[in-house]
Amino acid sequence: MTVNQPSQDPNKDAATSAWEQEVTQATNRMQHQIDNINESVVASTPTVAIYSKTQDGEVQQFTPFADGDGFVAYFKYTDELPTLPVSGLTFSAYSDEEIDVIIKQYIEQNARPTNPGTTSYQVSGGVWNSSSGWTKTKLDRAGINIWFSEARIKGQAGQTVTAKWSNAKLLYGGAVASGILYYNTAQTSAPSAPPLGSSGAVIDGYDYDSGVFSLANNAALSTIGWQYVPITVAMSGANSINKKHWQVTFHVETAEATLQDGTTPGQIITFGTVEGFIPIGSVLQSDNYSGSGTLAGWQIDRSGNADFNNVNVRGNSTVQGSVIVDGTVSADAINVGAGGLSAIDANIGTITAGTINGGTINAANVSVSGGFSAPQLAVGVIMQIAFGTYSRGSQNGNGSDTVCTLTATQHDDFNTRLLMIANCRGFSGSREGTQGNYNDSTFSTSIQVSGSNITTTGASCSATNSNQTRAASRTLATGNLTKGSTYTVLGSTSGSYNWGGSGDCILLEVKI
């Protein structure tokens, strides 16, 4: 450490000596601080921005590129700047353009929510998360209040900006109201709808709790000719038949908030078209109405119940009711809603329809005339049966006889097979003058279907005075029947000397 001292001039005056002493002391104090600066100052690690045109950092430099776009990484160094390129860096998108955007989030609840706090916004890609219970999606009006909060984001690409959310503001007021106002004078022409505005005797607001309109000058609603209930004065005078009572519908809702200062938004009040009506204080009915089910006259009561005869409903109307008691429903189409048609419980007589599609029909008793025709009903059924017998003896000679015939069913939806069940019987007698010669008296008989390979096992006799019976069943093995073709059953018998044979056959056509 260097220590400075005052000059040693013996001729200096007292003032000069004092000044030199103060300067020397101040200089020494400064020098002491300089010599010990490393003991009192903690220096942060310097950081340098490294820019690249590609995200993998293939080309690197310390200054942004001329067009202002690319990728950037931040590198901490000690004494000297690093030598480029530096490996192992993670580069993020970079732009020298300033961004200034407002982001919003939404929540639906009755009371004003508390401030959501802060948000972290990644400028590159615009990535941010909504607060707990809030959503980024703008909500639709659903009967309760909808609030929004916003945050202003200012920064450059590659930065992460922390911003504070604003206090919640009302976006949609859930409170809505609708109703009818009545003109307080019966007159022949329609009055104007109640006036709206901010001055004079005009409507300027609505109280949702009490259901009462307020007027700008605190006047009563009656001062502008309207009231909340129908008038009770009678229509009279020379032109009473033309006088009407008048009404108008209204709708009130809270306006969408667009103000940035958080002020309460106003109301939107709308009135429909003024319409005439006839007030009814009791049941309205014809003079010949009878409630005993005689179909005489008509009636409408104040509850909305009505009793008519031969009602014609026109246009795009909706007819609703839990019970249709009697009569005929005639319609080109019956459209069933999302809930479906749960059941039809009625004695509906005859159903005449070209097609009934889908569903299940459950019935305890079904009477059919004319038969059913459907592929699903013909599973395993016998389509038709042919039966016949034959007989032949030695006096007829050897030969064959037709037993029965069957023509295959012509059905487009399925195929059929042929099944034959047959019996053959035969006997051999004695040869005249040669009794006991068994070898000379022979007999055989068989049944087959012409044009197919269905053949029974034949019955045969080779001994005198003997008989034999054979039975067999066969199914056509060559495939399906040819639709419309005729199949003939033949009985064949042959023998020598005194013999005889007979047989019978049942031919079945069966659905596959």
C-alpha positions as CSV (number, residue, x, y, z in Angstrom):
1,M,0.0,0.0,0.0
2,T,1.3,3.5,-0.9
3,V,1.1,6.1,1.9
4,N,1.1,9.8,0.9
5,Q,2.4,12.5,3.3
6,P,2.2,16.3,3.3
7,S,5.1,18.3,2.0
8,Q,8.0,19.0,4.4
9,D,8.4,22.7,3.4
10,P,9.2,24.6,6.7
11,N,8.0,28.0,5.3
12,K,4.4,27.1,4.6
13,D,1.7,28.9,6.6
14,A,-0.8,27.2,8.9
15,A,-3.7,27.3,6.3
16,T,-1.6,25.6,3.7
17,S,-0.4,23.0,6.2
18,A,-4.0,22.2,7.2
19,W,-5.2,21.9,3.6
20,E,-2.3,19.5,2.6
21,Q,-3.1,17.4,5.7
22,E,-6.8,16.9,4.6
23,V,-5.9,16.1,1.0
24,T,-3.3,13.6,2.1
25,Q,-5.8,11.8,4.4
26,A,-8.5,11.6,1.7
27,T,-6.0,10.3,-0.8
28,N,-4.8,7.6,1.5
29,R,-8.4,6.5,2.3
30,M,-9.2,6.2,-1.5
31,Q,-6.0,4.2,-2.1
32,H,-6.9,1.8,0.8
33,Q,-10.3,1.1,-0.8
34,I,-8.7,0.5,-4.2
35,D,-6.1,-1.9,-2.7
36,N,-8.8,-3.9,-0.9
37,I,-11.6,-3.8,-3.5
38,N,-11.6,-7.6,-4.0
39,E,-12.5,-8.0,-0.4
40,S,-15.7,-5.9,-0.5
41,V,-17.1,-6.4,-4.0
42,V,-18.6,-9.7,-5.3
43,A,-18.6,-9.7,-9.1
44,S,-21.2,-11.7,-11.0
45,T,-20.2,-14.2,-13.7
46,P,-20.4,-12.4,-17.1
47,T,-22.8,-13.8,-19.7
48,V,-22.5,-13.4,-23.5
49,A,-25.2,-14.0,-26.1
50,I,-24.2,-16.3,-29.0
51,Y,-26.4,-16.1,-32.2
52,S,-26.9,-18.7,-34.8
53,K,-28.8,-19.0,-38.0
54,T,-29.8,-22.6,-37.3
55,Q,-31.1,-24.2,-34.1
56,D,-28.3,-26.7,-33.9
57,G,-25.8,-23.8,-33.7
58,E,-23.8,-24.7,-36.8
59,V,-22.7,-21.1,-37.5
60,Q,-22.2,-18.9,-34.5
61,Q,-21.4,-15.2,-33.9
62,F,-21.6,-12.7,-31.0
63,T,-23.8,-10.2,-32.8
64,P,-27.4,-10.6,-34.1
65,F,-27.8,-11.3,-37.8
66,A,-28.6,-8.4,-40.1
67,D,-32.2,-9.5,-40.8
68,G,-32.9,-9.7,-37.0
69,D,-34.0,-13.4,-37.0
70,G,-32.3,-16.6,-36.0
71,F,-31.6,-18.5,-32.7
72,V,-29.8,-17.4,-29.5
73,A,-28.1,-19.1,-26.5
74,Y,-26.6,-17.4,-23.4
75,F,-23.1,-18.6,-22.3
76,K,-21.4,-17.7,-19.0
77,Y,-17.7,-17.2,-19.1
78,T,-14.9,-16.2,-16.6
79,D,-12.0,-14.0,-17.9
80,E,-12.2,-13.9,-21.7
81,L,-14.9,-14.4,-24.3
82,P,-15.1,-18.0,-25.5
83,T,-13.8,-19.2,-28.8
84,L,-16.6,-19.8,-31.3
85,P,-18.2,-22.2,-32.0
86,V,-19.2,-23.3,-28.5
87,S,-20.6,-26.8,-28.3
88,G,-23.4,-28.1,-26.0
89,L,-25.5,-24.9,-26.2
90,T,-29.3,-25.0,-26.4
91,F,-30.6,-22.4,-28.9
92,S,-34.0,-20.8,-28.9
93,A,-35.8,-18.8,-31.6
94,Y,-34.8,-15.2,-31.7
95,S,-36.3,-12.1,-33.2
96,D,-35.3,-8.5,-32.6
97,E,-39.0,-7.5,-33.1
98,E,-40.8,-6.2,-30.1
99,I,-44.1,-7.9,-29.3
100,D,-47.0,-6.2,-27.4
101,V,-50.0,-8.5,-27.0
102,I,-52.9,-9.0,-24.5
103,I,-53.9,-12.5,-23.5
104,K,-57.2,-13.3,-21.8
105,Q,-58.6,-16.1,-19.6
106,Y,-62.1,-16.8,-18.5
107,I,-64.1,-18.2,-15.6
108,E,-67.8,-18.8,-14.9
109,Q,-69.2,-18.1,-11.4
110,N,-71.7,-15.9,-9.7
111,A,-69.4,-13.7,-7.6
112,R,-66.5,-11.7,-8.8
113,P,-63.3,-14.0,-8.6
114,T,-60.1,-12.9,-6.9
115,N,-57.2,-11.7,-8.9
116,P,-55.5,-14.7,-10.6
117,G,-52.0,-13.4,-9.8
118,T,-49.2,-13.6,-12.5
119,T,-48.5,-15.6,-15.6
120,S,-45.4,-16.8,-17.3
121,Y,-45.4,-16.3,-21.0
122,Q,-42.8,-17.8,-23.4
123,V,-42.6,-15.3,-26.2
124,S,-41.2,-17.9,-28.7
125,G,-44.3,-19.9,-29.6
126,G,-46.7,-17.9,-27.3
127,V,-46.7,-20.7,-24.7
128,W,-48.6,-19.9,-21.4
129,N,-50.8,-21.7,-18.9
130,S,-54.2,-20.5,-17.6
131,S,-54.6,-20.0,-13.9
132,S,-56.3,-22.7,-11.8
133,G,-60.0,-22.8,-12.4
134,W,-59.7,-20.5,-15.5
135,T,-59.7,-21.4,-19.2
136,K,-58.2,-19.8,-22.3
137,T,-61.5,-20.5,-24.3
138,K,-64.1,-17.8,-24.3
139,L,-67.2,-19.2,-22.6
140,D,-70.8,-19.0,-23.8
141,R,-73.6,-17.4,-21.8
142,A,-75.1,-20.1,-19.6
143,G,-77.3,-18.3,-17.1
144,I,-74.6,-17.2,-14.6
145,N,-71.9,-14.6,-14.7
146,I,-68.9,-15.0,-16.9
147,W,-65.7,-13.1,-16.0
148,F,-62.4,-12.5,-17.8
149,S,-58.9,-11.3,-16.8
150,E,-56.2,-10.1,-19.1
151,A,-52.4,-9.6,-19.1
152,R,-50.2,-7.4,-21.3
153,I,-47.1,-9.2,-22.7
154,K,-44.2,-7.0,-23.9
155,G,-40.9,-8.4,-24.9
156,Q,-38.8,-10.0,-27.6
157,A,-38.7,-13.5,-29.0
158,G,-36.5,-15.8,-27.0
159,Q,-37.6,-14.2,-23.7
160,T,-39.9,-15.5,-21.0
161,V,-42.1,-12.6,-19.7
162,T,-43.8,-12.6,-16.3
163,A,-46.9,-10.5,-16.3
164,K,-49.6,-9.7,-13.8
165,W,-53.3,-10.5,-14.4
166,S,-55.8,-7.7,-14.2
167,N,-58.7,-7.9,-11.7
168,A,-61.6,-9.9,-13.1
169,K,-64.1,-8.0,-15.3
170,L,-67.6,-9.1,-16.2
171,L,-67.9,-10.4,-19.7
172,Y,-71.5,-11.7,-19.7
173,G,-74.0,-11.0,-17.0
174,G,-76.0,-14.2,-16.3
175,A,-79.1,-12.2,-15.2
176,V,-81.8,-12.2,-17.8
177,A,-85.5,-11.4,-17.6
178,S,-88.5,-11.5,-20.0
179,G,-92.1,-10.8,-19.6
180,I,-95.2,-8.9,-20.9
181,L,-96.3,-5.3,-20.4
182,Y,-99.9,-4.3,-21.0
183,Y,-101.2,-1.0,-22.4
184,N,-103.5,0.6,-19.9
185,T,-106.1,1.8,-22.4
186,A,-108.4,-0.1,-24.7
187,Q,-108.2,1.5,-28.2
188,T,-108.8,0.6,-31.8
189,S,-105.2,1.2,-33.0
190,A,-101.9,-0.2,-31.7
191,P,-99.8,2.0,-29.4
192,S,-96.1,2.4,-29.7
193,A,-93.8,0.2,-27.6
194,P,-92.5,1.8,-24.4
195,P,-89.7,4.4,-25.1
196,L,-86.1,3.8,-24.2
197,G,-83.5,6.4,-23.4
198,S,-81.7,8.4,-20.7
199,S,-83.9,11.5,-20.2
200,G,-87.6,12.3,-20.0
201,A,-90.3,9.8,-19.2
202,V,-88.5,6.9,-20.8
203,I,-87.3,3.4,-19.5
204,D,-83.6,3.4,-18.6
205,G,-83.2,0.2,-16.5
206,Y,-84.7,-2.9,-15.0
207,D,-84.4,-4.4,-11.5
208,Y,-83.9,-8.2,-11.8
209,D,-85.0,-8.8,-8.2
210,S,-88.2,-6.9,-8.1
211,G,-89.1,-7.2,-11.8
212,V,-89.7,-3.5,-12.1
213,F,-88.6,-1.0,-14.8
214,S,-87.0,2.3,-13.8
215,L,-87.7,5.5,-15.7
216,A,-85.1,8.3,-16.2
217,N,-87.2,10.9,-14.3
218,N,-88.3,8.5,-11.6
219,A,-91.8,8.5,-13.1
220,A,-94.2,5.6,-12.8
221,L,-94.6,3.1,-15.7
222,S,-98.2,4.2,-16.0
223,T,-97.1,7.7,-17.1
224,I,-96.0,6.3,-20.4
225,G,-99.3,4.2,-20.8
226,W,-98.1,0.7,-19.7
227,Q,-98.5,-1.6,-16.7
228,Y,-97.5,-5.1,-15.5
229,V,-100.9,-6.8,-15.5
230,P,-103.7,-6.8,-18.0
231,I,-106.2,-4.0,-17.7
232,T,-109.6,-4.8,-16.2
233,V,-111.7,-1.9,-17.7
234,A,-114.5,-3.1,-20.0
235,M,-114.4,-2.3,-23.7
236,S,-117.4,-0.1,-24.3
237,G,-118.7,2.7,-26.5
238,A,-120.1,2.9,-30.0
239,N,-117.1,1.3,-31.5
240,S,-116.5,-1.2,-28.7
241,I,-116.5,-4.1,-31.1
242,N,-113.3,-2.7,-32.7
243,K,-111.5,-1.8,-29.5
244,K,-108.7,-4.0,-28.4
245,H,-106.4,-4.5,-25.4
246,W,-102.7,-4.4,-26.3
247,Q,-99.6,-6.1,-25.0
248,V,-95.8,-6.2,-25.8
249,T,-93.1,-8.7,-24.8
250,F,-89.8,-7.6,-23.4
251,H,-86.4,-9.1,-22.8
252,V,-83.6,-7.8,-20.6
253,E,-80.0,-9.0,-20.3
254,T,-76.7,-7.6,-19.1
255,A,-74.5,-6.2,-21.9
256,E,-71.1,-7.6,-22.8
257,A,-68.3,-5.7,-21.0
258,T,-65.9,-4.0,-23.3
259,L,-64.6,-1.3,-21.0
260,Q,-61.0,-1.5,-19.7
261,D,-61.6,0.5,-16.5
262,G,-63.7,-2.3,-14.9
263,T,-66.9,-0.2,-14.7
264,T,-70.2,-2.2,-14.5
265,P,-71.7,-2.7,-18.0
266,G,-75.2,-1.6,-18.8
267,Q,-78.3,-3.5,-19.8
268,I,-79.8,-4.4,-23.1
269,I,-83.6,-3.9,-23.1
270,T,-85.6,-4.9,-26.2
271,F,-89.3,-4.8,-26.9
272,G,-91.3,-7.0,-29.4
273,T,-94.1,-5.9,-31.6
274,V,-97.2,-4.5,-29.9
275,E,-100.0,-7.0,-30.4
276,G,-103.7,-6.9,-29.7
277,F,-105.4,-9.5,-27.4
278,I,-108.8,-10.3,-25.8
279,P,-108.5,-10.8,-22.0
280,I,-110.4,-13.9,-20.7
281,G,-111.0,-14.1,-17.0
282,S,-112.7,-17.5,-16.9
283,V,-113.5,-20.5,-19.0
284,L,-114.3,-19.8,-22.6
285,Q,-116.7,-22.2,-24.3
286,S,-119.5,-22.6,-26.8
287,D,-123.1,-22.4,-25.6
288,N,-123.7,-26.0,-26.6
289,Y,-120.7,-27.5,-24.9
290,S,-121.2,-30.7,-22.9
291,G,-118.5,-32.3,-20.8
292,S,-120.1,-35.7,-20.8
293,G,-118.2,-37.0,-23.8
294,T,-121.0,-36.3,-26.3
295,L,-118.7,-34.4,-28.7
296,A,-120.9,-31.3,-28.5
297,G,-119.4,-27.8,-28.7
298,W,-115.8,-26.8,-27.5
299,Q,-114.1,-25.4,-24.4
300,I,-110.9,-23.6,-23.5
301,D,-110.1,-22.9,-19.8
302,R,-107.5,-20.5,-18.3
303,S,-105.2,-23.4,-17.4
304,G,-104.7,-24.1,-21.1
305,N,-106.8,-27.2,-21.3
306,A,-109.0,-27.4,-24.4
307,D,-111.6,-29.7,-25.8
308,F,-112.3,-29.6,-29.5
309,N,-113.8,-31.8,-32.2
310,N,-112.2,-32.4,-35.6
311,V,-109.0,-30.3,-35.1
312,N,-106.9,-29.4,-38.1
313,V,-103.3,-28.4,-37.3
314,R,-101.5,-26.8,-40.2
315,G,-98.0,-25.6,-41.0
316,N,-94.8,-26.5,-39.1
317,S,-96.7,-27.1,-35.9
318,T,-95.8,-29.3,-32.9
319,V,-98.6,-31.4,-31.4
320,Q,-97.7,-32.6,-27.9
321,G,-99.6,-34.9,-25.6
322,S,-99.1,-37.8,-23.2
323,V,-102.2,-39.7,-24.4
324,I,-104.1,-39.9,-27.7
325,V,-107.4,-41.5,-26.7
326,D,-109.1,-42.4,-29.9
327,G,-109.4,-41.7,-33.6
328,T,-107.0,-42.0,-36.5
329,V,-103.5,-40.6,-36.9
330,S,-102.9,-39.8,-40.6
331,A,-99.4,-38.6,-41.5
332,D,-96.9,-38.9,-44.3
333,A,-94.1,-39.4,-41.7
334,I,-93.7,-39.7,-37.9
335,N,-90.3,-38.4,-36.8
336,V,-89.1,-39.6,-33.4
337,G,-86.8,-37.5,-31.3
338,A,-83.5,-38.4,-29.6
339,G,-85.3,-40.2,-26.8
340,G,-86.8,-42.7,-29.3
341,L,-90.3,-44.2,-29.3
342,S,-90.5,-46.2,-26.1
343,A,-93.7,-48.2,-26.8
344,I,-97.0,-48.3,-28.7
345,D,-99.6,-49.7,-26.4
346,A,-102.9,-49.7,-28.3
347,N,-105.5,-51.7,-30.1
348,I,-104.5,-50.2,-33.4
349,G,-106.4,-52.6,-35.7
350,T,-104.9,-53.2,-39.1
351,I,-101.4,-52.0,-40.0
352,T,-101.0,-51.5,-43.8
353,A,-97.5,-50.7,-44.8
354,G,-95.1,-51.3,-47.7
355,T,-92.2,-52.1,-45.4
356,I,-91.6,-52.3,-41.7
357,N,-87.8,-52.0,-41.0
358,G,-85.8,-52.9,-37.9
359,G,-86.7,-53.5,-34.3
360,T,-88.4,-56.4,-32.6
361,I,-92.1,-57.3,-32.7
362,N,-93.3,-59.2,-29.7
363,A,-96.8,-60.7,-29.8
364,A,-98.7,-63.2,-27.8
365,N,-101.0,-64.3,-30.6
366,V,-100.5,-63.8,-34.3
367,S,-103.1,-64.9,-36.8
368,V,-101.8,-65.1,-40.4
369,S,-103.8,-65.5,-43.6
370,G,-101.9,-65.9,-46.9
371,G,-98.7,-67.0,-45.1
372,F,-95.4,-65.4,-44.4
373,S,-92.7,-65.0,-47.1
374,A,-89.2,-64.3,-45.7
375,P,-85.9,-66.1,-45.9
376,Q,-85.5,-65.9,-42.2
377,L,-88.7,-67.8,-41.6
378,A,-87.7,-70.7,-44.0
379,V,-84.8,-72.1,-41.9
380,G,-84.9,-75.9,-41.9
381,V,-88.5,-76.1,-43.3
382,I,-90.0,-78.7,-45.7
383,M,-91.0,-76.8,-48.7
384,Q,-93.1,-79.5,-50.3
385,I,-93.9,-83.3,-50.2
386,A,-94.6,-85.8,-53.0
387,F,-95.8,-89.4,-52.3
388,G,-96.6,-92.4,-54.5
389,T,-96.8,-96.2,-54.7
390,Y,-96.4,-98.9,-57.5
391,S,-96.9,-102.6,-58.0
392,R,-95.8,-105.0,-60.7
393,G,-95.9,-108.8,-61.2
394,S,-94.9,-111.5,-63.6
395,Q,-98.1,-111.0,-65.5
396,N,-97.0,-107.4,-66.2
397,G,-93.5,-108.4,-67.2
398,N,-90.2,-106.6,-66.3
399,G,-90.2,-102.8,-66.4
400,S,-90.4,-99.6,-64.4
401,D,-93.3,-97.4,-63.3
402,T,-93.6,-93.7,-62.2
403,V,-94.2,-93.4,-58.5
404,C,-94.4,-89.6,-58.0
405,T,-93.0,-86.3,-59.3
406,L,-91.9,-83.0,-57.7
407,T,-91.0,-79.6,-59.3
408,A,-88.3,-77.7,-57.4
409,T,-89.3,-74.5,-55.6
410,Q,-88.4,-71.3,-57.5
411,H,-87.3,-69.1,-54.5
412,D,-84.7,-66.3,-55.1
413,D,-83.4,-66.1,-51.5
414,F,-82.4,-69.7,-50.7
415,N,-81.6,-73.2,-52.2
416,T,-83.2,-76.6,-51.5
417,R,-82.2,-80.3,-51.5
418,L,-84.1,-83.4,-52.2
419,L,-84.7,-86.2,-49.6
420,M,-86.2,-89.6,-50.6
421,I,-87.6,-92.2,-48.1
422,A,-88.6,-95.4,-49.9
423,N,-89.7,-99.0,-49.3
424,C,-89.3,-102.0,-51.6
425,R,-91.1,-105.4,-51.2
426,G,-91.0,-108.5,-53.3
427,F,-91.7,-112.3,-53.4
428,S,-90.9,-115.2,-55.6
429,G,-93.3,-118.2,-56.1
430,S,-92.8,-121.7,-57.4
431,R,-92.1,-122.6,-60.9
432,E,-94.9,-124.7,-62.2
433,G,-93.7,-128.3,-62.5
434,T,-90.3,-127.6,-61.0
435,Q,-91.0,-127.0,-57.3
436,G,-87.9,-127.0,-55.3
437,N,-85.8,-125.4,-58.1
438,Y,-84.8,-122.3,-56.3
439,N,-82.3,-121.1,-58.8
440,D,-84.8,-120.6,-61.6
441,S,-87.1,-118.3,-59.6
442,T,-85.5,-114.8,-59.1
443,F,-86.9,-111.3,-58.3
444,S,-85.5,-107.8,-57.7
445,T,-87.0,-104.4,-57.3
446,S,-85.6,-100.8,-56.7
447,I,-86.7,-97.1,-56.6
448,Q,-84.7,-94.2,-57.9
449,V,-85.1,-90.6,-58.9
450,S,-84.5,-90.0,-62.5
451,G,-81.7,-87.5,-63.3
452,S,-80.0,-88.0,-60.0
453,N,-78.0,-90.5,-57.9
454,I,-80.7,-91.1,-55.4
455,T,-81.3,-94.9,-55.4
456,T,-82.7,-97.3,-52.8
457,T,-81.1,-100.6,-51.9
458,G,-83.2,-103.0,-53.9
459,A,-85.1,-106.0,-52.6
460,S,-84.3,-109.3,-54.3
461,C,-85.2,-113.0,-54.0
462,S,-83.4,-116.0,-55.5
463,A,-85.3,-118.8,-53.7
464,T,-88.7,-120.2,-54.5
465,N,-91.5,-119.1,-52.2
466,S,-89.4,-116.4,-50.5
467,N,-90.0,-112.7,-49.9
468,Q,-87.9,-109.7,-48.9
469,T,-88.5,-106.1,-47.8
470,R,-86.0,-103.2,-47.9
471,A,-86.3,-99.6,-46.7
472,A,-83.9,-96.8,-47.4
473,S,-83.6,-93.0,-47.2
474,R,-81.3,-90.9,-49.4
475,T,-80.4,-87.2,-49.9
476,L,-79.4,-85.7,-53.2
477,A,-75.6,-85.6,-52.9
478,T,-74.8,-83.8,-56.1
479,G,-75.8,-80.3,-54.9
480,N,-78.8,-78.0,-54.8
481,L,-81.9,-78.6,-56.8
482,T,-82.3,-76.7,-60.1
483,K,-85.1,-74.2,-59.5
484,G,-88.2,-75.1,-61.6
485,S,-86.9,-78.5,-62.7
486,T,-89.1,-81.6,-62.3
487,Y,-87.8,-84.7,-60.6
488,T,-89.5,-88.1,-61.2
489,V,-89.4,-91.2,-58.9
490,L,-89.3,-94.5,-60.8
491,G,-90.0,-98.0,-59.4
492,S,-88.3,-100.8,-61.2
493,T,-89.2,-104.5,-61.0
494,S,-87.8,-107.6,-62.8
495,G,-88.0,-111.4,-62.3
496,S,-88.6,-114.7,-63.9
497,Y,-91.5,-117.1,-63.7
498,N,-93.9,-116.5,-60.8
499,W,-93.0,-113.3,-59.0
500,G,-94.3,-109.9,-57.8
501,G,-93.1,-106.7,-56.3
502,S,-94.4,-103.3,-54.9
503,G,-93.1,-100.2,-53.3
504,D,-93.8,-96.7,-52.0
505,C,-91.9,-93.4,-51.8
506,I,-92.0,-90.1,-50.0
507,L,-90.1,-87.3,-51.7
508,L,-89.2,-84.2,-49.6
509,E,-87.9,-80.8,-50.7
510,V,-86.0,-79.2,-47.8
511,K,-84.5,-75.7,-47.4
512,I,-80.8,-75.7,-46.8
